[in-house]
Amino acid sequence: MERASVDSSHLRAMKGGAAAGPSPVDRGRTASKHRVIVEAHGIPLAATLTGGNRNDVTQLIPLIQAVPPIRGKRGQPLHRPKHLYADRGYDHESYRDQVRRFEITPHIARRGTEHGSGLGVHRWVVEGAIALLHWFRRLRIRWEIRDDIHRPFIALGCAVICWRRPRTLSDSRPK
């Protein structure tokens, strides 16, 4: 629970409905966004669904607040990671300050600078988790009008990723 990464991805919302809006990247077609926060090994901590027109940085704090307490060793359960890695879509000074209020150190790429910030070393796990989430056909395109039906599918997809991930991590260790 030392590091966490945040990212989002667009998906078409074919029938519209709640938590859908015009997509700025798909010529104004109706879309939604899956927003995911993962820990250092790519295990999803929380996932949310918003409209396709919602800005990434405005949804950062609700995503951090969606992380449930995680039991560990003795003592109080961990609520939040110590470091948070994100791309340029989350670059805004007031939101950096809000993340610091949660006692999290933000590592966010700056807008207007060259690529190659070095954050990709830690951020690739969230890209992989989103790819795994979109392996499930039901989550690639949103066919449900009601968002309260689509959200459990996201939770189920994250649960399957959590179930499969420790098995793959233990298989890759040298014997």
C-alpha positions in Angstrom: 0.0 0.0 0.0 3.0 2.2 -0.5 2.2 3.4 -4.0 -1.0 3.8 -6.0 -1.6 4.8 -9.6 -4.7 6.5 -11.1 -6.1 6.6 -14.6 -9.3 6.5 -16.6 -10.6 5.2 -19.9 -13.4 6.0 -22.3 -16.1 3.6 -23.3 -19.1 4.1 -25.6 -22.4 4.3 -23.9 -24.6 3.1 -26.7 -28.0 3.8 -25.1 -27.0 6.8 -23.0 -28.5 7.1 -19.5 -27.1 8.2 -16.2 -23.4 8.6 -15.8 -23.0 9.2 -19.6 -22.2 12.4 -21.4 -20.8 13.7 -24.7 -17.3 12.5 -25.3 -14.7 15.1 -26.2 -12.5 12.4 -27.8 -15.2 10.7 -29.9 -16.9 13.5 -31.8 -19.5 14.2 -29.1 -21.0 10.7 -29.0 -22.4 9.5 -25.7 -19.7 7.9 -23.5 -18.8 7.0 -20.0 -15.5 6.7 -18.2 -14.1 4.0 -16.0 -11.8 5.5 -13.4 -9.5 3.2 -11.5 -7.0 3.4 -8.7 -4.6 0.5 -8.3 -1.8 -0.4 -5.9 1.8 -1.1 -6.9 1.1 -4.6 -8.2 -2.0 -3.7 -10.3 -4.7 -4.8 -7.9 -7.7 -2.4 -8.1 -8.4 -0.6 -4.9 -11.5 1.3 -6.2 -13.2 1.9 -9.5 -15.9 4.5 -10.4 -18.1 5.3 -13.3 -18.7 8.8 -14.6 -19.8 10.6 -17.7 -17.5 10.9 -20.6 -17.4 14.6 -20.4 -16.2 14.8 -16.8 -12.6 16.1 -16.3 -10.1 13.7 -14.8 -8.8 16.0 -12.1 -12.3 16.8 -10.7 -12.9 13.1 -10.1 -9.5 12.5 -8.3 -10.7 13.2 -4.7 -13.9 11.1 -4.9 -11.8 8.2 -6.3 -9.3 8.5 -3.4 -12.2 8.6 -1.0 -13.7 5.4 -2.5 -10.7 3.3 -1.4 -11.9 1.1 1.5 -9.8 0.4 4.6 -7.4 -2.4 4.0 -6.4 -4.8 6.8 -2.7 -5.4 7.2 -0.5 -6.1 10.2 -1.6 -5.2 13.7 -2.9 -1.7 14.3 -5.3 0.5 12.4 -6.3 -0.5 8.9 -4.6 1.4 6.0 -7.0 3.7 4.3 -4.8 5.4 1.7 -1.5 4.9 -0.1 1.5 7.1 0.7 2.4 8.0 -2.9 0.0 8.6 -5.8 1.1 8.5 -9.5 -0.9 10.1 -12.3 -0.6 11.5 -15.8 -1.0 15.1 -17.1 -4.8 14.9 -16.9 -4.6 15.3 -13.1 -2.2 18.2 -13.1 -3.7 21.1 -11.1 -2.1 22.8 -8.1 -5.3 23.0 -6.0 -5.9 19.3 -6.4 -2.3 18.5 -5.5 -2.9 20.4 -2.3 -6.1 18.4 -1.6 -4.2 15.2 -2.2 -1.5 16.3 0.3 -4.3 16.9 2.9 -4.9 13.2 2.8 -1.2 12.7 3.7 -0.5 11.4 0.2 2.5 12.6 -1.8 1.3 13.3 -5.4 3.6 12.4 -8.3 1.8 14.0 -11.2 3.3 14.8 -14.6 3.3 18.6 -15.4 1.5 20.0 -18.4 3.6 21.7 -21.0 6.7 19.7 -20.3 8.3 17.1 -22.6 7.3 13.5 -22.3 9.6 11.3 -20.4 8.8 12.4 -16.8 9.9 9.0 -15.5 6.5 8.3 -14.0 5.7 5.5 -16.5 7.9 3.2 -14.4 5.2 3.2 -11.7 2.1 4.0 -13.9 2.1 1.1 -16.2 0.3 -1.1 -13.7 -2.9 1.1 -13.9 -2.8 0.9 -17.7 -2.5 -2.9 -17.4 -5.4 -3.1 -14.9 -7.6 -1.1 -17.3 -6.7 -3.4 -20.1 -7.6 -6.4 -18.0 -10.9 -4.7 -17.0 -11.7 -4.2 -20.7 -11.0 -7.9 -21.4 -14.5 -8.5 -20.2 -16.8 -7.9 -23.1 -19.5 -6.4 -21.0 -17.2 -3.6 -19.9 -15.8 -2.6 -23.3 -19.1 -1.0 -24.5 -21.8 0.1 -22.1 -25.1 -1.3 -23.2 -27.0 -0.6 -19.9 -29.1 2.6 -19.7 -29.1 2.5 -15.9 -25.7 3.1 -14.2 -26.7 1.1 -11.1 -26.6 -2.0 -13.3 -23.2 -1.2 -14.9 -21.4 -0.4 -11.6 -21.7 -4.0 -10.3 -20.2 -5.3 -13.5 -17.2 -3.0 -12.8 -17.0 -4.4 -9.3 -17.2 -7.9 -10.5 -14.5 -7.3 -13.1 -12.2 -5.8 -10.4 -12.9 -8.8 -8.1 -11.9 -11.2 -10.9 -8.7 -9.3 -11.5 -8.0 -9.4 -7.7 -8.7 -13.1 -7.7 -6.4 -13.8 -10.6 -3.5 -11.4 -9.8 -2.1 -13.1 -6.6 -2.0 -16.4 -8.4 0.0 -14.9 -11.3 2.4 -13.1 -8.9 3.1 -16.3 -7.0 3.7 -18.3 -10.2 6.3 -15.8 -11.4 8.5 -16.0 -8.3 11.7 -18.0 -8.7 11.7 -21.3 -6.8 
